[in-house]
Amino acid sequence: MWYEILPSAFIITAALGLPGWGLYHIHNLVLGNHYRRTLDSRWDRHIYQRDLRLNGNPYKLTGLETIDD
């Protein structure tokens, strides 16, 4: 019957979904936030340091209101 495919579908869904879900929480434990920001290139490191200097949190998106006059 049609319901015989459900156990296989649940196993496949879990196998594909658990690594992404796990990395989300591992990044929170290791990095202190849920997102990974790569610093492979020089430009990425520069932007990371700029955001850290301007508002203290490189992962929070802010605009011109955080820059002093």
ZASE-396479 format. One line per field, with one value per atom (N, C-alpha, C, O): residue number from 1; residue in one letter; atom name; x, y, z. Coordinates in nm, 3 decimals. Each point is the difference from the previous one (the first is absolute). Example, Ala and Ser with C-alpha at 12.3 -4.5 7.8 and 13.67 -1.06 7.14 Angstrom:
BEGIN
seq	1,1,1,1,2,2,2,2 .
type	A,A,A,A,S,S,S,S .
atom	N,CA,C,O,N,CA,C,O .
x	1.319,-0.089,0.090,0.104,-0.139,0.082,-0.077,0.051 .
y	-0.569,0.119,0.120,-0.002,0.107,0.119,0.109,0.111 .
z	0.780,0.000,0.000,0.066,-0.138,0.006,0.073,0.017 .
This chain:
BEGIN
seq	1,1,1,1,2,2,2,2,3,3,3,3,4,4,4,4,5,5,5,5,6,6,6,6,7,7,7,7,8,8,8,8,9,9,9,9,10,10,10,10,11,11,11,11,12,12,12,12,13,13,13,13,14,14,14,14,15,15,15,15,16,16,16,16,17,17,17,17,18,18,18,18,19,19,19,19,20,20,20,20,21,21,21,21,22,22,22,22,23,23,23,23,24,24,24,24,25,25,25,25,26,26,26,26,27,27,27,27,28,28,28,28,29,29,29,29,30,30,30,30,31,31,31,31,32,32,32,32,33,33,33,33,34,34,34,34,35,35,35,35,36,36,36,36,37,37,37,37,38,38,38,38,39,39,39,39,40,40,40,40,41,41,41,41,42,42,42,42,43,43,43,43,44,44,44,44,45,45,45,45,46,46,46,46,47,47,47,47,48,48,48,48,49,49,49,49,50,50,50,50,51,51,51,51,52,52,52,52,53,53,53,53,54,54,54,54,55,55,55,55,56,56,56,56,57,57,57,57,58,58,58,58,59,59,59,59,60,60,60,60,61,61,61,61,62,62,62,62,63,63,63,63,64,64,64,64,65,65,65,65,66,66,66,66,67,67,67,67,68,68,68,68,69,69,69,69 .
type	M,M,M,M,W,W,W,W,Y,Y,Y,Y,E,E,E,E,I,I,I,I,L,L,L,L,P,P,P,P,S,S,S,S,A,A,A,A,F,F,F,F,I,I,I,I,I,I,I,I,T,T,T,T,A,A,A,A,A,A,A,A,L,L,L,L,G,G,G,G,L,L,L,L,P,P,P,P,G,G,G,G,W,W,W,W,G,G,G,G,L,L,L,L,Y,Y,Y,Y,H,H,H,H,I,I,I,I,H,H,H,H,N,N,N,N,L,L,L,L,V,V,V,V,L,L,L,L,G,G,G,G,N,N,N,N,H,H,H,H,Y,Y,Y,Y,R,R,R,R,R,R,R,R,T,T,T,T,L,L,L,L,D,D,D,D,S,S,S,S,R,R,R,R,W,W,W,W,D,D,D,D,R,R,R,R,H,H,H,H,I,I,I,I,Y,Y,Y,Y,Q,Q,Q,Q,R,R,R,R,D,D,D,D,L,L,L,L,R,R,R,R,L,L,L,L,N,N,N,N,G,G,G,G,N,N,N,N,P,P,P,P,Y,Y,Y,Y,K,K,K,K,L,L,L,L,T,T,T,T,G,G,G,G,L,L,L,L,E,E,E,E,T,T,T,T,I,I,I,I,D,D,D,D,D,D,D,D .
atom	N,CA,C,O,N,CA,C,O,N,CA,C,O,N,CA,C,O,N,CA,C,O,N,CA,C,O,N,CA,C,O,N,CA,C,O,N,CA,C,O,N,CA,C,O,N,CA,C,O,N,CA,C,O,N,CA,C,O,N,CA,C,O,N,CA,C,O,N,CA,C,O,N,CA,C,O,N,CA,C,O,N,CA,C,O,N,CA,C,O,N,CA,C,O,N,CA,C,O,N,CA,C,O,N,CA,C,O,N,CA,C,O,N,CA,C,O,N,CA,C,O,N,CA,C,O,N,CA,C,O,N,CA,C,O,N,CA,C,O,N,CA,C,O,N,CA,C,O,N,CA,C,O,N,CA,C,O,N,CA,C,O,N,CA,C,O,N,CA,C,O,N,CA,C,O,N,CA,C,O,N,CA,C,O,N,CA,C,O,N,CA,C,O,N,CA,C,O,N,CA,C,O,N,CA,C,O,N,CA,C,O,N,CA,C,O,N,CA,C,O,N,CA,C,O,N,CA,C,O,N,CA,C,O,N,CA,C,O,N,CA,C,O,N,CA,C,O,N,CA,C,O,N,CA,C,O,N,CA,C,O,N,CA,C,O,N,CA,C,O,N,CA,C,O,N,CA,C,O,N,CA,C,O,N,CA,C,O,N,CA,C,O,N,CA,C,O,N,CA,C,O,N,CA,C,O,N,CA,C,O .
x	0.083,-0.083,0.088,0.122,-0.185,0.071,0.074,0.102,-0.151,0.059,0.130,0.070,-0.037,0.125,0.123,0.111,-0.130,0.113,0.031,0.107,-0.196,0.019,0.126,0.071,-0.039,0.124,0.125,0.090,-0.085,0.114,0.006,0.108,-0.223,-0.004,0.046,0.071,-0.111,0.044,0.150,0.066,-0.011,0.144,0.078,0.100,-0.142,0.068,-0.010,0.098,-0.215,-0.019,0.090,0.060,-0.052,0.085,0.147,0.077,-0.036,0.140,0.041,0.115,-0.205,0.032,-0.016,0.068,-0.156,-0.028,0.084,0.028,0.012,0.074,0.137,0.036,0.042,0.130,-0.013,0.075,-0.168,-0.021,-0.050,0.044,-0.136,-0.053,0.109,0.009,0.074,0.107,0.105,0.048,-0.011,0.099,-0.051,0.077,-0.205,-0.061,0.027,0.033,-0.048,0.019,0.147,0.041,0.039,0.143,0.065,0.086,-0.128,0.054,-0.038,0.078,-0.194,-0.039,0.088,0.038,-0.005,0.085,0.144,0.062,-0.009,0.141,0.023,0.091,-0.173,0.022,-0.080,0.032,-0.135,-0.084,-0.113,-0.073,0.057,-0.113,-0.041,0.071,-0.182,-0.051,0.051,-0.029,0.104,0.040,0.151,0.071,-0.023,0.143,0.034,-0.065,0.164,0.046,0.143,0.089,-0.068,0.133,0.093,-0.040,0.163,0.101,0.115,0.117,-0.152,0.101,0.074,0.123,-0.192,0.065,0.034,-0.053,0.142,0.042,-0.117,-0.013,-0.070,-0.114,-0.098,-0.050,0.022,-0.091,0.054,-0.075,0.206,0.060,-0.008,-0.025,0.046,-0.008,-0.141,-0.016,-0.085,-0.138,-0.040,-0.072,0.118,-0.027,0.057,-0.069,0.193,0.063,-0.066,-0.011,-0.034,-0.069,-0.131,-0.031,-0.046,-0.127,0.021,-0.077,0.180,0.031,0.040,-0.038,0.114,0.043,-0.115,-0.008,-0.082,-0.106,-0.111,-0.043,-0.002,-0.114,0.024,-0.091,0.209,0.030,-0.052,0.035,-0.118,-0.053,0.003,-0.078,0.168,0.011,-0.117,-0.011,-0.076,-0.111,-0.132,-0.100,0.099,-0.122,0.006,0.094,-0.193,-0.003,-0.053,-0.110,0.188,-0.039,0.032,0.074,-0.129,0.021,0.086,0.085,-0.105,0.080,-0.027,0.077,-0.184,-0.032,0.102,0.005,0.077,0.098,0.130,0.081,-0.059,0.123,-0.015,-0.097,0.193,-0.007,0.025,0.068,-0.124,0.018,0.137,0.032 .
y	-0.118,0.118,0.126,-0.009,0.123,0.127,0.035,0.068,-0.112,0.036,-0.076,0.033,-0.131,-0.074,0.083,-0.034,0.143,0.086,0.100,0.061,-0.042,0.101,-0.020,0.097,-0.217,-0.015,0.039,0.065,-0.105,0.036,0.150,0.060,0.002,0.144,0.075,0.100,-0.145,0.064,-0.015,0.094,-0.209,-0.023,0.090,0.060,-0.050,0.084,0.147,0.074,-0.031,0.138,0.033,0.107,-0.198,0.022,0.001,0.082,-0.170,-0.005,0.127,0.042,0.020,0.123,0.124,0.100,-0.103,0.118,0.014,0.112,-0.221,0.006,0.066,0.073,-0.093,0.070,0.152,0.068,-0.014,0.144,0.052,0.105,-0.177,0.038,-0.008,0.086,-0.189,-0.016,0.110,0.051,-0.014,0.106,0.134,0.080,-0.057,0.123,0.014,0.108,-0.217,0.005,-0.012,0.056,-0.126,-0.008,0.137,0.038,0.036,0.135,0.088,0.087,-0.107,0.078,-0.033,0.089,-0.214,-0.039,0.047,0.047,-0.059,0.030,0.149,0.060,0.000,0.138,0.102,0.118,-0.162,0.093,0.058,0.087,-0.134,0.041,-0.119,-0.100,0.111,-0.113,-0.005,-0.095,0.195,0.008,-0.004,0.054,-0.115,-0.007,0.105,0.009,0.068,0.100,-0.035,0.002,-0.034,-0.042,0.119,0.109,-0.131,0.104,-0.048,0.023,-0.089,-0.057,0.105,-0.007,0.102,0.100,0.124,0.022,0.058,0.121,0.099,0.068,-0.061,0.091,-0.037,0.088,-0.216,-0.044,0.035,0.042,-0.061,0.037,0.150,0.044,0.033,0.146,0.044,0.083,-0.136,0.035,-0.046,0.071,-0.188,-0.051,0.095,0.035,0.005,0.090,0.137,0.064,-0.017,0.129,-0.006,0.090,-0.196,-0.013,-0.013,0.054,-0.125,-0.016,0.135,0.029,0.051,0.130,0.099,0.077,-0.079,0.100,-0.024,0.094,-0.219,-0.021,-0.108,-0.030,-0.030,-0.098,-0.139,-0.093,0.076,-0.132,-0.015,0.064,-0.148,-0.011,-0.073,-0.002,-0.057,-0.077,0.077,-0.047,0.163,0.081,0.105,0.080,-0.080,0.095,0.134,0.008,0.095,0.134,0.095,-0.034,0.150,0.099,0.113,-0.016,0.132,0.117,0.057,0.083,-0.125,0.054,-0.040,0.062,-0.165,-0.043,0.077,-0.005,0.076,0.075,0.139,0.071,-0.034,0.132,0.109,-0.022,0.139,0.114,0.060,0.096 .
z	0.000,0.000,0.000,0.010,-0.021,-0.011,0.129,-0.005,0.120,0.128,0.028,0.096,-0.177,0.020,-0.033,0.040,-0.113,-0.034,0.110,-0.001,0.097,0.104,0.084,0.022,0.027,0.079,-0.080,0.053,-0.179,-0.083,-0.024,0.001,-0.021,-0.022,0.125,-0.012,0.130,0.124,0.021,0.045,-0.077,0.015,-0.094,0.041,-0.165,-0.097,0.039,-0.010,0.055,0.042,0.120,0.005,0.090,0.118,-0.040,0.052,-0.142,-0.042,-0.073,0.009,-0.081,-0.071,0.087,-0.024,0.122,0.081,0.126,0.042,0.018,0.127,-0.009,0.092,-0.197,-0.004,0.000,0.070,-0.146,-0.001,0.133,0.047,0.013,0.131,0.106,0.088,-0.096,0.097,-0.011,0.101,-0.225,-0.018,0.052,0.052,-0.066,0.051,0.150,0.047,0.027,0.145,0.039,0.102,-0.181,0.029,-0.017,0.078,-0.180,-0.018,0.118,0.040,0.016,0.117,0.120,0.075,-0.057,0.112,-0.017,0.095,-0.217,-0.023,-0.025,0.058,-0.144,-0.042,0.078,-0.003,0.072,0.074,-0.082,0.047,-0.169,-0.083,-0.087,-0.006,-0.060,-0.076,-0.144,-0.072,0.031,-0.140,-0.012,0.086,-0.189,-0.025,-0.104,-0.104,0.132,-0.095,-0.038,0.085,-0.211,-0.042,-0.009,-0.041,0.079,-0.007,-0.089,0.031,-0.140,-0.088,-0.080,-0.011,-0.043,-0.084,0.082,0.109,-0.162,0.068,0.012,0.102,-0.203,0.001,0.112,0.070,-0.053,0.105,0.139,0.087,-0.067,0.128,0.025,0.112,-0.217,0.012,0.039,0.089,-0.155,0.029,0.140,0.071,-0.030,0.135,0.105,0.096,-0.113,0.096,-0.001,0.105,-0.221,-0.008,0.078,0.077,-0.099,0.071,0.150,0.079,-0.039,0.142,0.061,0.113,-0.186,0.050,0.008,0.095,-0.193,-0.004,0.102,0.066,-0.051,0.090,0.104,0.078,-0.074,0.104,-0.027,0.073,-0.173,-0.033,-0.152,-0.069,0.017,-0.145,-0.065,-0.122,0.200,-0.056,0.001,-0.056,0.118,0.006,-0.110,-0.006,-0.081,-0.108,0.049,0.055,-0.074,0.039,-0.114,-0.092,0.098,-0.104,0.046,0.089,-0.148,0.031,0.139,0.048,0.017,0.131,0.106,0.106,-0.130,0.100,-0.010,0.092,-0.201,-0.018,0.061,-0.029,0.113,0.064,-0.104,-0.100,0.127,-0.092,0.013,-0.070 .
